Amino acid sequence: MSVRPRTRVATSHGPIGTDGALAVDRYLLALAGHLPTGNDAFDALERDFVEHAKLFAARRGISYGAWRDVGVSRDVLARAGLGAEALAD
C-alpha cells in the first residue's frame, strides 16, 4: 500500500476544448446574451456549436428537448445532426 497522495485526474465536468464543451458553452452564453458578440462572431460560434454539439450531446446524454429548452433553434440542431427524429432511435 502506498502512502503517497493520488494523482488528480481531470474529470469531464468542466469545459474543455477536446470534446467541444468550450464551443458549446460559448454558443449558449452568446445565445442567452451573456457573451456580447456581433453578427459575424455569433455566426462563428454557431458554426463551432454545430460542429461539436452531436458528439457533446452523446457523451453527456443531452436530449433534443434539453437543447430546445435552453433556446437552441430547430434549424441549428438539425444542422448539428440533432433533429428530433434522429434522436428518437
C-alpha positions as CSV (number, residue, x, y, z in Angstrom):
1,M,0.0,0.0,0.0
2,S,1.3,3.4,-0.9
3,V,1.1,6.4,1.4
4,R,1.7,8.9,-1.4
5,P,-1.3,11.1,-2.4
6,R,-3.1,10.1,-5.5
7,T,-2.6,12.0,-8.7
8,R,-5.5,14.2,-9.5
9,V,-7.3,13.2,-12.7
10,A,-9.2,15.6,-14.9
11,T,-12.9,15.0,-14.9
12,S,-15.3,15.7,-17.8
13,H,-17.4,18.1,-15.7
14,G,-15.8,21.3,-16.9
15,P,-15.5,23.0,-20.4
16,I,-12.5,21.6,-22.2
17,G,-11.8,22.0,-25.9
18,T,-11.2,18.4,-26.7
19,D,-14.8,17.3,-26.5
20,G,-16.3,20.5,-27.8
21,A,-17.5,21.7,-24.4
22,L,-15.9,25.1,-24.8
23,A,-17.6,25.7,-28.2
24,V,-21.0,24.6,-26.8
25,D,-20.6,26.7,-23.7
26,R,-19.6,29.9,-25.6
27,Y,-22.5,29.5,-28.1
28,L,-25.0,29.0,-25.3
29,L,-23.7,32.1,-23.4
30,A,-24.0,34.1,-26.6
31,L,-27.4,32.8,-27.3
32,A,-28.5,33.8,-23.8
33,G,-27.0,37.3,-24.2
34,H,-24.3,36.8,-21.6
35,L,-21.5,36.9,-24.1
36,P,-21.7,40.1,-26.3
37,T,-21.0,39.4,-29.9
38,G,-21.5,40.9,-33.3
39,N,-23.3,39.1,-36.1
40,D,-20.0,37.6,-37.6
41,A,-18.8,36.5,-34.2
42,F,-22.1,34.9,-33.3
43,D,-22.2,33.1,-36.7
44,A,-18.7,31.7,-36.0
45,L,-19.8,30.5,-32.5
46,E,-22.9,28.9,-34.1
47,R,-20.7,27.1,-36.7
48,D,-18.5,25.8,-33.9
49,F,-21.5,24.6,-31.9
50,V,-22.9,22.8,-35.0
51,E,-19.5,21.0,-35.4
52,H,-19.3,19.8,-31.8
53,A,-22.9,19.5,-30.5
54,K,-23.7,16.0,-31.6
55,L,-20.7,14.3,-30.0
56,F,-21.0,16.5,-26.9
57,A,-24.7,15.6,-26.5
58,A,-24.0,11.9,-27.0
59,R,-21.2,11.9,-24.4
60,R,-23.3,13.9,-21.9
61,G,-26.7,12.4,-22.5
62,I,-28.3,15.7,-23.6
63,S,-31.7,15.3,-25.3
64,Y,-33.2,17.3,-28.1
65,G,-35.7,18.7,-25.7
66,A,-33.0,20.0,-23.4
67,W,-31.3,21.9,-26.3
68,R,-34.7,23.4,-27.2
69,D,-35.4,24.3,-23.5
70,V,-32.2,26.5,-23.5
71,G,-33.2,28.2,-26.7
72,V,-31.2,26.4,-29.5
73,S,-33.3,26.6,-32.7
74,R,-34.6,23.6,-34.6
75,D,-32.6,24.7,-37.6
76,V,-29.3,24.8,-35.7
77,L,-30.0,21.4,-34.1
78,A,-30.8,19.9,-37.5
79,R,-27.5,21.2,-39.0
80,A,-25.7,19.6,-36.0
81,G,-27.4,16.3,-36.7
82,L,-29.6,16.5,-33.6
83,G,-33.0,16.6,-35.2
84,A,-35.9,15.2,-33.1
85,E,-36.3,12.3,-35.5
86,A,-32.6,11.5,-35.3
87,L,-32.8,11.2,-31.5
88,A,-35.9,9.1,-31.5
89,D,-34.0,6.0,-32.5
